[in-house]
């Protein structure tokens, strides 16, 4: 019966294990000294040998003469499909029985992070004090999902990604055993694509052997894995360093036409950037995976800071692609950003600074005009009240028109403050904190921008955020993404249409002060109107005898 190569060449002794010497040496020493723990946890990337080493350890600890893939005393449980509390209860009952053939009964629980919370709780006490004949080995790729109470009861071993040299050596060994002819460059490329996982590497080798029965070439691996060759990657990176965005975009379009994987392309570009930094710092190509010395001429005029910026842009694009189907657009934007010259960036920065200076000057002029407006006191003895009210309306209209430049949406914000209460505000403030916490992983720019702000007021349909740093308001006015992101987030969580208004601290204080003045003026005006009515009544009472109705 045919067996896949990764199963056929699964290690059966400690000496067969590729890499993980730090784990193997500790386990061997524990067996020799007879210091066997009751629970172990093996964690690390896929294909690094966690389950294989667990089975080897189970055989060695039981002094089996030869490797037993199937044994009644070595029980392998898939936690992905047996993740409920009932399965763990069955396990607790089963461990009471002694081993049938061996000294120890070894339970290997694979993908243990898939267990439910109830299942973990059911396992907890058993894991802490199992019978003397029981050993637990938990294997996982996501250790952060395992409760700390479980971790504290286990000896932890981290499985590292297998190095490229070790992968190539193992692939070469398997190729010789299976009479598979392969170019060295092809094996190196397989190791690069596998990213430290031996199982993935052996799988690609087996697939390639069926693709080309004569001799596996580098082009075969590139075609099978949808990856880009080293020469093409270096030429593509050269275009980026030369700021040739149009040609770089055309080259990317060619990659897409050939069916190349954008995620692998991003990974390759990040690795080339890493090699460039190493090469520029130590001027030695021996520590580089790519032949970056071919870019030596163009690298003379490139600063290390620019390469760091390239890595940031590539990492950002890689993260965005992970959560979106618009990978082509993200990659094209990334290419344009990397091709932007430092001179252009400085020019854009100067333009941004000049815009900020103009806005600051405009606000300063508006503040001076507001301060110079003479709000004339009302003299009721010499002026007709109606004229005074009409004059005040005109003045108020002028002030409001002027203030509308200084505080956009002023009327709406005033209504929001008047309609807000503590209950709405506290609830909305908690949601605001939640949004900031979530945005720190999804959109760090928004999270950093809003961390120096306060959520001060909320009505049923809107909230007011005040920025403590005055200059941050220019980000809001120049880029609508902040407002849109917050409004969309609030609307989703509250299930109502919710508007967000953002002011700087000085604007907010000015608004409150003028709102209070406006209230005082309204009260004064009302008292004057009432006084006029009282005077009119007094006159009518005095001259009631001679007043003739019309």
C-alpha positions in Angstrom: 0.0 0.0 0.0 1.3 3.4 -1.0 2.3 5.7 1.9 3.0 9.4 1.7 6.7 10.4 2.1 6.1 12.5 5.2 4.5 9.4 6.9 7.1 7.0 5.5 10.0 9.1 6.8 8.5 10.1 10.1 11.3 9.8 12.8 11.2 6.7 15.0 14.1 7.4 17.3 15.5 10.5 19.0 18.4 10.4 16.5 16.0 10.6 13.6 14.5 13.9 14.7 15.5 16.9 12.6 16.3 20.0 14.7 14.8 20.4 18.2 18.0 19.3 19.8 17.1 21.3 22.9 14.0 19.2 23.4 15.5 15.9 22.6 18.4 16.3 25.0 16.2 17.2 27.9 13.8 14.3 27.3 16.7 11.8 26.9 18.2 13.0 30.1 14.9 12.7 32.0 14.6 9.0 30.9 18.2 8.2 31.9 17.7 9.8 35.3 14.2 8.3 35.7 12.8 11.8 36.3 9.7 11.5 34.2 7.1 14.3 34.7 3.4 13.5 34.7 2.5 16.1 32.0 4.3 17.8 29.1 3.2 20.4 26.6 4.8 20.6 23.2 4.1 23.8 21.3 5.3 25.4 18.0 4.6 25.8 14.3 3.0 23.0 12.3 5.3 20.3 10.8 8.1 20.8 13.4 7.8 17.3 15.0 5.6 17.7 18.0 3.4 14.6 17.6 6.3 12.6 16.2 8.6 13.3 19.2 5.7 12.6 21.6 5.3 9.1 20.1 9.1 8.5 20.3 9.1 9.6 23.9 6.2 7.3 24.7 8.1 4.4 23.2 11.4 5.2 24.9 9.9 5.8 28.3 8.3 2.3 28.1 11.6 0.7 27.0 10.0 -0.7 23.8 12.5 -2.7 21.8 11.3 -1.2 18.6 9.1 1.8 17.6 5.4 1.0 18.0 3.1 3.2 15.9 0.1 1.4 17.4 0.0 0.4 21.0 -2.8 -0.1 23.5 -0.8 1.9 26.0 -0.1 4.8 23.7 -3.4 6.6 23.1 -3.5 9.5 20.7 -6.6 11.8 21.0 -7.6 14.4 18.5 -8.9 17.3 20.6 -10.3 19.0 17.5 -13.0 16.4 17.2 -13.1 15.2 20.9 -13.2 18.6 22.6 -16.3 18.3 24.9 -16.5 17.7 28.6 -18.1 14.2 28.0 -15.0 13.0 26.2 -12.7 14.3 29.1 -15.0 12.5 31.6 -14.5 9.2 29.7 -10.8 9.8 29.7 -10.8 10.3 33.5 -12.5 7.0 33.9 -10.1 5.2 31.5 -6.9 6.4 33.2 -7.9 4.5 36.4 -6.9 1.2 34.6 -3.3 0.1 34.6 -1.2 -0.3 31.4 -1.7 -3.5 29.5 1.8 -4.2 28.2 4.0 -1.3 29.3 5.1 0.6 32.4 3.3 3.8 31.5 0.1 4.6 29.8 0.8 7.7 27.6 -2.0 10.0 26.4 -1.1 12.3 23.5 -3.7 15.0 23.1 -3.2 16.7 19.8 -4.5 20.2 19.0 -5.3 20.6 22.7 -6.2 24.3 22.3 -9.4 23.2 20.7 -10.8 21.9 24.0 -13.8 23.8 25.4 -13.5 25.8 28.7 -15.6 23.1 30.4 -13.4 20.4 29.0 -10.2 22.2 30.3 -11.9 22.5 33.7 -12.7 18.8 33.8 -9.1 17.9 32.8 -7.5 20.3 35.4 -7.5 18.1 38.5 -6.7 14.9 36.7 -3.7 16.7 35.0 -2.4 17.9 38.3 -2.5 14.5 40.1 -2.9 11.6 37.7 -2.2 8.0 38.7 1.5 7.1 38.8 1.2 5.0 35.6 -0.1 8.0 33.5 1.8 10.5 31.4 0.0 13.3 29.5 1.6 14.9 26.4 -0.3 17.9 25.1 0.5 19.2 21.6 -0.6 22.6 20.2 0.2 25.2 17.6 -1.6 28.0 19.6 -0.3 27.9 23.2 -1.9 31.4 23.9 -5.3 29.7 23.8 -4.5 27.3 26.7 -5.5 28.4 30.2 -2.7 29.4 32.5 -4.0 26.8 35.1 -3.2 24.0 32.6 0.2 25.5 31.6 1.3 25.7 35.2 0.8 21.9 35.6 3.0 20.9 32.6 6.6 21.0 31.6 6.7 23.2 28.5 8.8 22.6 25.4 8.9 25.0 22.5 9.5 23.5 19.0 11.4 26.0 16.8 11.1 26.3 13.1 13.6 24.0 11.4 16.5 25.8 9.8 16.9 26.0 6.0 20.1 24.0 6.1 18.5 21.2 8.1 15.5 21.1 5.8 17.7 20.9 2.7 19.8 18.1 4.3 16.7 16.1 5.1 15.1 16.6 1.7 18.4 15.5 0.0 18.4 12.4 2.2 14.8 11.5 1.3 15.5 12.2 -2.4 18.4 9.8 -2.4 16.4 7.1 -0.7 13.5 7.5 -3.1 15.7 7.9 -6.2 14.3 11.3 -6.8 16.7 13.6 -8.9 16.5 17.2 -7.9 18.6 20.4 -8.4 20.1 21.9 -5.3 18.4 25.2 -6.1 15.1 23.4 -6.2 15.6 21.9 -2.7 16.6 25.3 -1.4 13.5 26.9 -2.8 11.4 24.2 -1.2 13.0 24.9 2.1 12.3 28.6 1.7 8.6 28.1 0.9 8.1 25.6 3.7 9.1 28.3 6.3 10.6 25.9 8.8 8.0 23.1 8.5 9.4 19.7 7.5 6.1 18.1 6.7 5.3 20.9 4.2 8.7 20.6 2.7 8.4 16.8 2.2 4.9 17.3 0.8 6.2 19.8 -1.9 9.1 17.4 -2.7 6.7 14.5 -3.3 4.4 16.7 -5.4 7.3 17.9 -7.5 8.5 14.3 -8.1 5.1 13.5 -9.6 5.2 16.8 -11.7 8.6 16.0 -13.2 9.6 12.4 -13.4 13.1 13.0 -14.7 14.7 15.8 -12.6 13.1 18.4 -10.4 14.2 21.8 -11.4 13.8 25.2 -9.8 11.2 26.3 -12.4 9.1 23.2 -11.4 9.1 24.4 -7.8 8.2 27.9 -8.8 5.3 26.7 -10.9 4.0 24.3 -8.2 4.2 26.8 -5.3 3.2 30.0 -7.3 6.3 31.7 -6.0 8.8 34.0 -7.7 12.4 33.2 -8.6 15.3 34.9 -6.9 16.4 36.8 -10.0 12.9 38.2 -10.6 12.6 39.2 -6.9 15.9 41.0 -7.0 15.1 42.8 -10.2 11.7 43.8 -8.8 13.3 45.1 -5.7 15.8 47.1 -7.8 12.9 48.9 -9.5 11.5 49.8 -6.1 14.9 51.2 -4.9 15.2 53.1 -8.1 11.8 54.7 -7.5 10.5 53.3 -10.8 6.9 52.9 -9.7 5.4 52.5 -13.2 7.8 49.7 -14.2 7.4 48.0 -10.8 3.6 48.0 -11.1 3.9 46.5 -14.6 6.2 43.8 -13.3 3.7 43.0 -10.5 1.0 42.7 -13.2 3.2 40.2 -15.0 3.5 38.2 -11.8 -0.3 38.1 -11.5 -0.6 37.0 -15.1 1.7 34.1 -14.4 -0.4 33.1 -11.4 2.1 34.1 -8.7 0.9 34.3 -5.1 1.0 37.8 -3.7 1.4 36.6 -0.1 4.5 34.7 -1.1 5.8 37.7 -3.0 5.4 39.9 0.1 7.2 37.3 2.2 10.1 37.2 -0.3 10.3 41.0 -0.4 10.5 41.2 3.5 13.3 38.6 3.5 15.2 40.5 0.8 14.8 43.7 2.9 16.2 41.8 5.9 19.2 40.5 3.9 19.8 44.1 2.6 20.0 45.4 6.2 22.4 42.6 7.2 24.5 43.2 4.1 24.7 47.0 4.6 25.6 46.6 8.3 28.3 43.9 8.1 29.1 43.9 4.4 29.1 40.1 4.3 26.8 38.0 2.0 27.4 34.8 3.9 24.5 35.5 6.3 22.1 36.3 3.5 19.6 34.0 1.8 19.4 36.1 -1.3 22.2 37.4 -3.6 21.7 41.0 -2.4 25.3 41.8 -3.4 23.9 42.1 -6.9 22.1 45.3 -5.7 25.4 46.8 -4.3 25.5 49.7 -6.8 22.0 50.9 -6.2 22.3 50.3 -2.4 25.2 52.8 -2.2 22.7 55.7 -2.3 20.0 54.0 -0.1 19.8 54.6 3.6 19.1 51.8 6.1 16.1 53.9 7.3 14.5 53.6 3.9 14.8 49.8 4.0 13.2 49.8 7.5 10.3 51.9 6.0 10.0 49.3 3.2 9.7 46.5 5.8 6.9 48.5 7.6 5.0 49.0 4.4 5.3 45.4 3.4 4.3 44.2 6.8 1.3 46.5 6.8 0.2 45.2 3.3 0.7 41.6 4.5 -1.6 42.3 7.5 -4.2 44.1 5.4 -4.3 41.3 2.9 -5.0 38.8 5.7 -8.3 40.5 6.5 -9.3 41.4 2.9 -9.9 40.0 -0.6 -8.6 43.2 -2.2 -5.0 42.0 -2.1 -4.1 43.4 -5.5 -5.0 47.0 -4.5 -3.1 46.7 -1.2 0.0 45.5 -3.0 -0.2 48.2 -5.6 -0.5 50.9 -3.0 2.4 49.3 -1.1 4.6 49.4 -4.3 3.8 53.1 -4.9 4.6 54.0 -1.2 7.9 52.2 -1.4 8.8 53.9 -4.7 8.2 57.3 -3.3 11.5 59.1 -3.0 12.7 60.7 0.2 12.6 64.1 -1.6 8.9 63.6 -2.4 8.2 62.6 1.1 10.0 65.7 2.4 8.0 67.9 -0.1 4.8 66.3 1.1 5.8 66.9 4.7 6.6 70.6 3.9 3.2 70.9 2.3 1.5 69.4 5.3 3.4 71.7 7.6 2.4 74.8 5.5 -1.2 73.7 5.6 -1.0 73.4 9.4 0.6 76.9 9.6 -2.2 78.4 7.4 -4.9 76.7 9.5 -3.3 77.9 12.7 -3.1 81.5 11.4 -6.7 81.3 10.2 -7.8 80.2 13.7 -5.8 82.9 15.3 -7.3 85.6 13.1 -10.8 84.2 13.8 -10.1 84.3 17.5 -9.0 87.9 17.3 -12.1 88.9 15.4 -14.2 87.2 18.0 -12.5 89.0 20.8 -12.8 92.3 19.0 -16.6 92.0 18.5 -18.2 94.6 20.8 -21.3 93.1 22.4 -23.0 96.4 23.2 -24.8 96.4 26.5 -28.5 97.0 26.3 -29.7 100.4 27.4 -33.5 100.0 28.0 -34.0 103.7 28.9 -32.8 105.1 25.5 -33.5 102.4 23.0 -36.6 100.6 21.9 -36.6 97.0 23.0 -37.7 95.7 19.7 -34.8 97.5 18.0 -32.4 96.2 20.5 -33.6 92.6 20.0 -33.4 93.0 16.2 -29.9 94.4 16.5 -28.9 91.5 18.8 -30.3 89.1 16.2 -28.1 90.6 13.6 -25.1 90.6 15.8 -25.8 87.0 16.9 -26.1 86.0 13.2 -22.7 87.5 12.5 -21.2 85.8 15.5 -22.7 82.5 14.5 -21.5 82.9 10.9 -18.0 83.6 12.2 -18.1 80.8 14.8 -19.2 78.3 12.1 -15.6 78.5 10.7 -14.1 78.1 14.1 -16.4 75.3 15.3 -18.0 73.2 12.5 -21.4 71.7 13.2 -21.7 74.1 16.2 -25.5 73.9 16.5 -25.5 70.1 16.3 -22.8 69.9 19.0 -24.7 72.3 21.2 -27.9 70.2 20.8 -25.8 67.1 21.6 -24.5 68.6 24.8 -28.0 69.8 25.9 -29.5 66.4 25.2 -26.7 64.4 26.8 -26.9 62.8 30.2 -24.6 60.8 32.5 -26.2 57.4 31.6 -25.7 57.9 27.8 -22.2 59.3 28.3 -20.9 56.5 30.6 -22.3 53.8 28.3 -20.8 55.4 25.1 -17.5 56.0 26.9 -17.2 52.3 27.6 -17.9 51.5 24.0 -15.3 54.1 23.0 -12.7 52.3 25.2 -13.6 49.0 23.6 -13.2 50.4 20.1 -9.8 51.8 20.9 -8.7 48.5 22.3 -9.8 46.6 19.2 -8.4 49.2 16.8 -4.9 48.8 18.4 -4.6 45.4 16.6 -6.5 46.3 13.4 -5.7 50.0 12.9 -2.8 51.1 15.1 -2.8 54.6 13.5 -6.3 55.4 14.8 -5.6 53.9 18.2 -2.4 56.0 18.7 -4.2 59.2 17.4 -7.1 58.9 19.8 -5.3 57.7 22.9 -4.8 61.3 24.0 -8.5 62.2 23.9 -11.6 62.2 26.2 -15.1 61.1 25.5 -17.1 63.9 27.2 -20.7 63.9 26.1 -23.2 61.5 24.5 -26.9 61.7 23.5 -28.9 58.9 22.0 -27.6 59.6 18.5 -24.2 61.2 18.8 -21.0 61.7 20.9 -18.4 64.4 21.5 -14.7 63.6 21.7 -12.2 66.3 22.8 -8.6 66.1 21.8 -6.0 67.2 24.4 -3.4 67.8 21.8 -4.5 70.8 19.7 -2.6 69.9 16.6 -4.4 66.6 16.3 -7.5 68.4 15.0 -5.7 68.9 11.7 -5.6 65.2 11.2 -9.4 65.1 11.5 -9.9 67.9 9.1 -7.5 66.5 6.5 -8.5 62.8 6.7 -12.1 61.7 7.1 -11.1 58.1 7.9 -10.9 58.7 11.7 -14.5 60.1 11.9 -15.8 57.4 9.5 -14.2 54.6 11.4 -15.6 55.7 14.8 -19.1 56.4 13.4 -19.2 53.0 11.7 -17.9 51.2 14.9 -20.4 53.0 17.2 -23.3 52.4 14.7 -22.6 48.7 14.6 -22.3 48.3 18.4 -25.3 50.5 19.2 -27.5 49.4 16.3 -28.5 53.1 15.6 -27.2 55.8 13.4 -24.6 57.5 15.6 -22.6 60.7 14.7 -19.2 61.6 16.1 -18.0 65.1 16.6 -14.4 65.9 17.4 -13.1 69.2 18.9 -9.8 70.3 20.4 -9.8 71.3 24.0 -9.7 75.1 23.4 -12.7 74.8 21.0 -14.7 72.9 23.6 -14.0 75.4 26.4 -14.9 78.3 24.1 -18.1 76.5 23.1 -19.2 75.9 26.8 -18.4 79.5 27.7 -20.4 81.0 24.9 -23.3 78.6 25.5 -23.5 79.9 29.1 -23.3 83.5 27.9 -26.1 82.8 25.4 -28.2 81.4 28.2 -27.6 84.5 30.4 -28.5 86.8 27.4 -31.7 84.9 26.8 -32.7 85.2 30.4 -31.9 88.9 30.4 -33.9 89.4 27.2 -36.8 87.6 28.6 -36.8 89.7 31.8 -36.8 92.9 29.6 -39.7 91.7 27.6 -41.6 90.9 30.8 -40.7 94.3 32.2 -42.1 95.9 29.0 -45.3 94.0 29.4 -45.7 95.1 33.0 -45.1 98.8 32.0 -47.7 98.4 29.3 -50.2 97.1 31.8 -49.5 99.9 34.2 -50.1 102.5 31.5 -53.4 100.8 30.5 -54.5 100.8 34.1 -53.7 104.5 34.6 -55.4 105.7 31.5 -58.2 103.1 31.2 -60.8 105.8 31.4 -59.7 107.7 28.2 -58.5 104.7 26.1 -61.0 104.1 23.4 -61.2 100.7 21.8 -60.8 100.8 18.0 
